[in-house]
Amino acid sequence: MAAQDFNFLLATDSYKITHYKQYPPNVSKIYSYFECRRKKGSQFSEVVFFGLQYLLKKYLTGPVVTEEKIQEAKLFYQMHFKQAVFDEESWRKVLEKHDGRLPIRIKAVPEGRIIPRGNVLFTVENTDPNFYWLTNYIESAALGGAAHLVNFCSTDTVAGLLMAQRYYGCPMAGFSIPAAEHSTIISWGRSREKEAFERVLDQFSSGPVSVVSDSYDIFNACKHIWGDKLKERVMERSQDSCLVIRPDSGDPAETLIEVIKILEECFGCSLNSVGFKLLPSYLRIIQGDGIDLSSVDEILQKLSDEGWSAENVFFGCGSSLLQKLNRDTLSCAFKCSYVETNGKGMDVYKQPVTDPSKGSKRGRLSLRRNSDGFLETVERGAGKPEEDLLVTVFDNGNLLQDYSLEEIRKNARLRDEELNPILHNHEQELLHNHIINGIH
C-alpha cells in the first residue's frame, strides 16, 4: 500500500541518521509520544487529531525497505555527510528479518476526536529490540487541505479531495461552485466589465456562482453594475442559484461592510429571526482575501455592531487559515518518554530550566476520561488498559485501523456532554464567541 517509488529511508531529518551511534549501549526499547503542548495564553485550547492514517497508508504500510532503497540512501547520506554514517547493516536486517516491514507499534487517538492540548495523541515504540532506533525515525506532518474537510464540505483543493478519497474511503469529500477569477474578468477589458459579469450569469444560470468584482473598483461594480445595469438579472436568481460577490482587496472588514451597505441600498434587506439584517436570498458575499482567525473575528464583530447577520458572508480559507501555520502554532512535540536497557525499564523526560513549558511527559502513557468526565494523560505506566482511549493503529508493518472520513467527521463534532469538560480542562482560558464546527 505504501508508495513504491517513495524511499522511507530518506524521509527524516538528516541528523537522525547518526542517532543509532548516540543511544546508550544495550538499549532495546524506545517509546515516544506526540502531543500538542498546553501553552498558557495560547489562542487554541483543543486540537482535532487528523492525518496519521494518511501517513501510515502512504509511507509506512507494507514492505517499505528494499535493497535498492538501501543503496540509494547509502549513496545519498555519504554525499550529504561526506562520511560513512548510514547504518546500512541495520536496514538490511529489517529487510531480511521482517521482509522490509517496520517493526514498530503505533497507538493513537481515533482520528477526528477533539482533544484538549497537553494530552498524548499517539505513541510509537519498537517491537523488535534490535531496532529501537526506528521509533524516533518516525515523525508526522500536518495536512491542511484534507484537514479542512473534517469539518467542512466546501473546497477547491483537489489534492485534499484525492487524499480523502484514496486514504479515507470518501468518494467525494467536498464540493465547489463555478467561480470567476481575475483573468476571466480582465480579459474582457476594463470598459467591458459589465459584459464579463453578464457572461458568467449566462453560463451558470442555475446553481450558485461566485464572481470576483474588485478588478477595478469593487464599490462601482456593486453599485452601478450589479446594483443597476444587471440588477434584474441578479434578482431573477434564487436561493439555490445565488450570486456570490467576491471582494478581493483592501481592508477585509472595512471593504466588506461598505460592500454590504451598497448592496442593501440596491437590493434591500430583511430581518432574520433574531433581528439581524439579511440580504435577499439570491445574493451573498464571499471574503477570502486577508482572512485569518484574527480578521474573521474582526469581520464578525463589525457585522454584529452594524446589525448584520453572519449569514450574509462566506469565508474563504485557502491562504492564511490553512497555510499560515507551522508546528509551533499548537506547540507540536514528539519526545521519548521510556527506554529499556539491559532488560530494565526507565522513565525518561526533559525539563529545561529556561522554559518549563517544554518539560516532557514520563514513562508509558495512556489517555483516559476520568470520573469527572475530563480527558487526561496518565504517565509512568500507571494507566489501566481497559480505560485507555489510545487504539493500536499500526503494528509491524500492518495497518490495523482504517477510519472513513464519515467516522472522522462524526468524531469531530462537539457534543454537549463534552463541551464543559473541554473548557474546564483549560481553565476556560479561551471561550470564543463563535464555535465554527459545522458542515455547510
C-alpha positions as CSV (number, residue, x, y, z in Angstrom):
1,M,0.0,0.0,0.0
2,A,3.0,2.3,0.6
3,A,4.2,4.3,-2.5
4,Q,6.6,2.0,-4.3
5,D,8.7,4.9,-5.6
6,F,9.0,6.5,-2.1
7,N,12.1,5.8,-0.1
8,F,11.2,5.8,3.5
9,L,14.9,5.7,4.5
10,L,15.2,9.3,3.2
11,A,12.1,10.6,4.9
12,T,13.6,12.0,8.1
13,D,15.8,14.8,9.4
14,S,19.3,14.1,8.3
15,Y,20.8,14.3,11.8
16,K,18.6,11.3,12.8
17,I,20.8,9.1,10.7
18,T,23.5,9.4,13.3
19,H,21.3,8.6,16.3
20,Y,22.0,4.9,16.4
21,K,25.5,5.9,17.3
22,Q,24.3,8.1,20.2
23,Y,21.9,5.9,22.3
24,P,23.3,4.2,25.4
25,P,24.7,0.6,24.9
26,N,22.3,-2.3,25.2
27,V,19.1,-0.2,24.6
28,S,16.3,-2.5,23.5
29,K,13.2,-0.3,23.6
30,I,12.5,3.3,22.7
31,Y,9.0,4.6,23.4
32,S,8.0,8.1,22.3
33,Y,4.8,10.1,22.1
34,F,3.3,13.0,20.2
35,E,1.4,15.9,21.8
36,C,0.3,19.4,21.2
37,R,1.7,21.0,24.3
38,R,-0.5,23.1,26.5
39,K,0.7,26.7,26.5
40,K,-0.6,29.4,28.8
41,G,-2.3,32.2,26.9
42,S,-2.4,30.3,23.6
43,Q,-5.1,31.1,21.1
44,F,-6.1,27.5,20.8
45,S,-7.0,25.1,23.7
46,E,-8.0,22.0,21.8
47,V,-6.8,20.1,18.7
48,V,-8.7,17.8,16.3
49,F,-6.5,14.9,15.6
50,F,-6.3,14.0,11.9
51,G,-3.9,12.8,9.2
52,L,-2.0,9.9,10.8
53,Q,-3.8,7.3,8.8
54,Y,-2.8,9.0,5.5
55,L,0.9,8.9,6.5
56,L,0.6,5.2,7.6
57,K,-1.0,4.2,4.4
58,K,1.1,6.2,2.0
59,Y,4.5,5.8,3.6
60,L,4.7,3.0,6.3
61,T,2.4,0.2,5.5
62,G,3.7,-3.0,3.9
63,P,7.3,-3.8,2.8
64,V,8.9,-0.3,2.7
65,V,12.6,-1.4,2.8
66,T,14.2,-2.8,-0.3
67,E,17.8,-3.4,-1.3
68,E,17.5,-0.7,-4.0
69,K,16.3,1.9,-1.4
70,I,19.1,0.9,1.0
71,Q,21.7,1.6,-1.7
72,E,20.1,4.9,-2.7
73,A,20.1,6.0,0.9
74,K,23.7,4.9,1.4
75,L,24.9,7.0,-1.5
76,F,22.7,10.0,-0.6
77,Y,23.9,10.2,3.0
78,Q,27.6,9.6,2.0
79,M,27.3,12.7,-0.2
80,H,25.3,14.6,2.4
81,F,27.6,14.0,5.4
82,K,30.8,13.5,3.5
83,Q,31.5,10.5,5.7
84,A,30.1,7.0,6.2
85,V,27.4,7.4,8.9
86,F,24.5,5.5,7.3
87,D,23.7,2.2,9.2
88,E,23.4,0.0,6.1
89,E,23.7,-3.2,8.1
90,S,20.7,-2.5,10.4
91,W,18.5,-1.5,7.5
92,R,19.4,-4.8,5.7
93,K,18.4,-6.7,8.8
94,V,15.0,-5.0,8.7
95,L,14.8,-6.3,5.1
96,E,15.9,-9.8,5.9
97,K,14.2,-10.4,9.3
98,H,11.0,-8.5,8.7
99,D,10.6,-8.7,4.9
100,G,11.1,-4.9,4.8
101,R,8.3,-4.2,7.1
102,L,8.9,-1.8,10.0
103,P,8.9,-3.4,13.5
104,I,7.1,-0.7,15.3
105,R,3.8,-0.3,17.0
106,I,1.7,2.9,16.9
107,K,-1.2,3.7,19.2
108,A,-3.3,6.8,18.6
109,V,-6.4,8.7,19.5
110,P,-9.2,7.9,17.0
111,E,-8.9,10.4,14.2
112,G,-11.3,13.3,14.4
113,R,-11.5,13.3,18.2
114,I,-11.4,16.7,19.9
115,I,-8.6,16.5,22.5
116,P,-7.5,19.2,24.9
117,R,-3.9,20.3,24.4
118,G,-1.3,18.8,26.6
119,N,-2.6,15.2,26.1
120,V,-0.9,12.4,24.3
121,L,-2.2,12.0,20.7
122,F,-0.2,9.0,19.6
123,T,2.7,6.8,20.8
124,V,5.4,4.9,18.9
125,E,7.6,2.0,20.1
126,N,9.7,-0.7,18.5
127,T,8.6,-4.3,18.7
128,D,12.0,-5.8,18.0
129,P,14.7,-4.9,20.5
130,N,17.3,-4.8,17.7
131,F,15.5,-1.8,16.1
132,Y,15.0,0.6,18.9
133,W,16.4,3.4,16.8
134,L,13.4,3.2,14.5
135,T,11.0,4.8,17.0
136,N,12.2,8.3,16.6
137,Y,13.0,7.9,13.0
138,I,9.2,8.2,12.5
139,E,7.6,11.7,12.6
140,S,4.3,13.2,11.4
141,A,3.2,16.3,9.5
142,A,0.1,18.5,9.1
143,L,-2.1,18.1,6.0
144,G,-4.1,21.2,5.6
145,G,-6.2,20.6,2.5
146,A,-7.8,17.3,3.8
147,A,-7.9,18.5,7.4
148,H,-10.2,21.3,6.3
149,L,-12.6,18.6,5.0
150,V,-13.0,17.1,8.5
151,N,-15.3,20.0,9.4
152,F,-16.4,21.5,6.0
153,C,-17.7,20.3,2.7
154,S,-16.7,23.2,0.5
155,T,-13.3,23.2,-1.0
156,D,-11.3,24.0,-4.2
157,T,-8.3,21.9,-3.1
158,V,-8.3,18.9,-5.4
159,A,-5.3,17.4,-3.7
160,G,-7.2,17.3,-0.4
161,L,-10.2,15.6,-2.1
162,L,-7.9,13.0,-3.7
163,M,-6.3,12.3,-0.3
164,A,-9.7,11.8,1.4
165,Q,-10.8,9.5,-1.5
166,R,-7.7,7.4,-1.5
167,Y,-6.9,7.1,2.2
168,Y,-10.2,7.7,4.0
169,G,-12.8,6.0,1.9
170,C,-14.7,9.1,0.9
171,P,-15.6,9.1,-2.8
172,M,-16.2,12.9,-2.7
173,A,-15.4,14.8,0.5
174,G,-16.1,18.3,-0.7
175,F,-17.8,20.4,-3.3
176,S,-17.3,23.7,-5.1
177,I,-19.3,26.1,-7.3
178,P,-18.4,27.8,-10.6
179,A,-16.4,30.9,-9.9
180,A,-14.7,33.7,-11.8
181,E,-11.1,34.7,-11.4
182,H,-9.4,37.9,-12.3
183,S,-8.2,36.6,-15.7
184,T,-11.7,35.8,-16.8
185,I,-12.8,39.3,-15.9
186,I,-10.0,41.5,-17.1
187,S,-9.6,39.6,-20.4
188,W,-12.7,41.4,-21.5
189,G,-11.0,44.8,-20.9
190,R,-11.8,47.5,-18.4
191,S,-14.6,49.0,-20.4
192,R,-16.4,45.7,-20.7
193,E,-16.6,44.6,-17.1
194,K,-20.4,44.5,-17.2
195,E,-20.2,42.2,-20.2
196,A,-17.8,39.9,-18.3
197,F,-20.2,39.7,-15.4
198,E,-23.1,39.1,-17.7
199,R,-21.2,36.3,-19.4
200,V,-20.8,34.5,-16.1
201,L,-24.5,34.8,-15.3
202,D,-25.4,33.4,-18.8
203,Q,-23.1,30.5,-18.5
204,F,-24.2,29.5,-15.0
205,S,-27.9,30.3,-14.9
206,S,-28.6,27.7,-12.3
207,G,-26.8,26.9,-9.1
208,P,-24.6,29.3,-7.1
209,V,-21.9,31.2,-8.8
210,S,-19.1,33.4,-7.4
211,V,-17.8,36.5,-9.3
212,V,-14.7,38.3,-8.2
213,S,-15.6,42.0,-8.6
214,D,-12.7,44.1,-7.5
215,S,-10.7,44.1,-10.7
216,Y,-11.0,47.8,-10.9
217,D,-13.5,49.4,-8.4
218,I,-15.4,47.0,-6.2
219,F,-17.8,49.7,-5.0
220,N,-18.6,50.9,-8.5
221,A,-19.1,47.3,-9.6
222,C,-21.6,46.7,-6.7
223,K,-23.5,49.9,-7.1
224,H,-23.6,50.5,-10.8
225,I,-23.1,47.1,-12.4
226,W,-24.6,44.5,-10.1
227,G,-27.0,47.0,-8.4
228,D,-28.1,48.8,-11.6
229,K,-27.3,47.5,-15.0
230,L,-27.6,43.8,-14.0
231,K,-30.0,44.3,-11.2
232,E,-32.9,42.5,-12.8
233,R,-30.6,39.6,-13.8
234,V,-29.5,39.2,-10.2
235,M,-33.0,39.4,-8.8
236,E,-34.1,36.6,-11.2
237,R,-31.8,34.2,-9.4
238,S,-32.9,32.1,-6.4
239,Q,-31.5,31.0,-3.1
240,D,-30.3,27.8,-4.7
241,S,-28.7,29.8,-7.6
242,C,-27.5,32.8,-5.6
243,L,-24.9,35.3,-6.9
244,V,-21.9,35.4,-4.5
245,I,-19.9,38.6,-4.9
246,R,-16.2,38.4,-4.0
247,P,-14.2,41.4,-2.9
248,D,-10.5,40.5,-3.1
249,S,-8.6,43.6,-2.0
250,G,-8.5,46.3,0.6
251,D,-9.0,46.1,4.4
252,P,-11.2,42.9,4.7
253,A,-13.5,44.2,7.4
254,E,-13.9,47.8,6.1
255,T,-14.3,46.7,2.5
256,L,-16.9,44.1,3.3
257,I,-19.0,46.4,5.4
258,E,-19.0,49.0,2.7
259,V,-20.0,46.4,0.1
260,I,-22.8,45.1,2.1
261,K,-24.2,48.6,2.7
262,I,-24.1,49.3,-1.1
263,L,-25.9,46.0,-1.8
264,E,-28.5,46.9,0.8
265,E,-29.2,50.2,-0.9
266,C,-29.6,48.5,-4.2
267,F,-31.4,45.3,-3.3
268,G,-32.9,45.9,0.2
269,C,-32.7,43.5,3.1
270,S,-34.9,41.8,5.7
271,L,-34.6,40.8,9.4
272,N,-33.9,37.3,10.4
273,S,-35.5,35.5,13.4
274,V,-33.1,37.2,15.9
275,G,-33.3,40.7,14.4
276,F,-30.2,40.9,12.3
277,K,-30.3,42.2,8.7
278,L,-30.1,39.7,5.9
279,L,-29.6,40.4,2.1
280,P,-32.1,38.8,-0.3
281,S,-31.5,35.0,-0.6
282,Y,-30.3,35.3,-4.1
283,L,-27.3,37.5,-3.0
284,R,-24.3,36.7,-0.8
285,I,-20.7,37.8,-0.3
286,I,-17.5,35.7,0.0
287,Q,-14.4,37.1,1.6
288,G,-11.2,35.2,1.1
289,D,-8.5,37.8,0.8
290,G,-6.7,38.6,4.1
291,I,-8.6,36.0,6.0
292,D,-7.1,34.6,9.2
293,L,-8.6,33.9,12.6
294,S,-8.0,37.4,13.7
295,S,-9.6,39.1,10.7
296,V,-12.6,36.7,10.9
297,D,-13.2,37.8,14.4
298,E,-12.9,41.4,13.4
299,I,-15.3,41.0,10.5
300,L,-17.9,39.1,12.6
301,Q,-17.7,41.8,15.3
302,K,-18.2,44.6,12.7
303,L,-21.1,42.8,11.2
304,S,-22.7,42.4,14.6
305,D,-22.1,46.0,15.5
306,E,-23.7,47.2,12.3
307,G,-26.7,44.9,12.8
308,W,-25.8,42.4,10.0
309,S,-26.3,38.6,10.2
310,A,-23.2,36.5,9.7
311,E,-25.3,34.5,7.2
312,N,-24.6,37.2,4.6
313,V,-20.9,36.2,4.3
314,F,-18.9,33.1,3.4
315,F,-15.2,32.9,4.3
316,G,-12.5,31.5,2.0
317,C,-9.7,29.9,3.9
318,G,-7.2,28.7,1.3
319,S,-4.5,31.0,2.4
320,S,-3.8,32.1,6.0
321,L,-6.3,29.8,7.8
322,L,-4.6,26.7,6.2
323,Q,-1.1,27.9,5.3
324,K,-0.1,30.5,8.0
325,L,0.5,27.6,10.3
326,N,3.5,25.6,11.5
327,R,4.4,23.2,14.2
328,D,4.6,26.0,16.8
329,T,1.0,27.0,16.2
330,L,0.0,24.2,18.5
331,S,3.4,23.5,20.1
332,C,3.7,20.1,18.5
333,A,6.3,17.8,20.1
334,F,7.5,14.3,19.6
335,K,9.5,13.1,22.6
336,C,10.9,10.0,24.1
337,S,9.5,9.1,27.5
338,Y,10.6,5.5,28.2
339,V,13.6,3.3,27.4
340,E,14.7,-0.2,28.3
341,T,18.4,-1.0,28.8
342,N,19.8,-4.4,29.7
343,G,16.2,-5.5,30.2
344,K,15.4,-2.8,32.7
345,G,12.9,-0.1,32.0
346,M,13.4,3.6,32.9
347,D,11.0,6.6,32.6
348,V,12.8,9.5,30.9
349,Y,11.9,13.1,30.3
350,K,13.3,16.6,29.6
351,Q,12.9,19.5,31.9
352,P,14.7,22.6,30.6
353,V,15.3,25.2,33.2
354,T,14.9,28.0,30.7
355,D,11.4,27.0,29.6
356,P,9.2,24.9,31.9
357,S,6.5,24.6,29.3
358,K,8.9,22.4,27.3
359,G,9.1,19.8,30.0
360,S,8.0,16.4,28.6
361,K,6.0,13.5,29.9
362,R,7.4,10.5,31.7
363,G,7.1,6.8,31.1
364,R,4.5,4.8,29.2
365,L,1.4,6.9,28.6
366,S,-2.3,6.3,28.2
367,L,-5.3,8.6,27.7
368,R,-8.4,8.2,29.7
369,R,-11.6,10.0,30.7
370,N,-11.7,10.4,34.4
371,S,-14.6,10.1,36.8
372,D,-15.4,13.8,36.3
373,G,-15.6,13.3,32.5
374,F,-12.3,15.1,31.7
375,L,-9.7,13.8,29.3
376,E,-6.3,13.3,30.9
377,T,-3.0,11.7,30.2
378,V,-1.8,9.1,32.7
379,E,2.0,8.9,32.9
380,R,4.6,6.4,34.3
381,G,2.7,3.4,33.1
382,A,0.0,3.8,35.7
383,G,-2.9,3.7,33.4
384,K,-5.4,0.9,33.2
385,P,-5.5,-0.8,29.8
386,E,-9.3,-1.1,29.8
387,E,-9.5,2.7,30.3
388,D,-7.0,3.6,27.6
389,L,-8.5,5.6,24.7
390,L,-5.4,5.1,22.5
391,V,-6.0,2.5,19.9
392,T,-3.3,0.4,18.2
393,V,-3.4,1.6,14.5
394,F,-0.1,0.1,13.2
395,D,1.8,-3.0,14.1
396,N,4.9,-4.4,12.4
397,G,4.1,-3.0,9.0
398,N,0.4,-3.7,9.2
399,L,-2.4,-1.1,9.3
400,L,-4.9,-2.3,12.0
401,Q,-7.5,0.6,11.9
402,D,-9.0,2.1,8.8
403,Y,-11.2,5.1,9.6
404,S,-13.5,6.6,7.0
405,L,-13.9,10.3,6.6
406,E,-17.5,9.9,7.7
407,E,-16.4,8.4,11.0
408,I,-13.8,11.1,11.5
409,R,-16.4,13.8,10.8
410,K,-18.6,12.3,13.5
411,N,-15.7,12.2,15.9
412,A,-15.0,15.9,15.2
413,R,-18.4,17.1,16.2
414,L,-18.7,18.9,19.5
415,R,-21.0,17.1,21.9
416,D,-22.9,18.9,24.6
417,E,-21.6,16.5,27.3
418,E,-18.1,17.1,26.2
419,L,-18.1,20.9,25.8
420,N,-17.9,21.7,29.5
421,P,-15.2,19.2,30.3
422,I,-13.1,20.5,27.4
423,L,-13.4,24.1,28.7
424,H,-12.7,23.1,32.2
425,N,-9.5,21.3,31.2
426,H,-8.1,24.6,30.2
427,E,-9.5,26.7,32.9
428,Q,-11.8,28.4,30.4
429,E,-8.9,30.4,29.1
430,L,-10.5,30.8,25.7
431,L,-14.2,31.0,25.2
432,H,-14.8,32.2,21.6
433,N,-18.0,34.0,20.7
434,H,-18.2,31.7,17.7
435,I,-17.5,28.0,17.6
436,I,-17.4,27.0,13.9
437,N,-17.8,23.3,13.8
438,G,-20.5,22.6,11.3
439,I,-20.6,21.1,7.8
440,H,-22.0,23.5,5.3
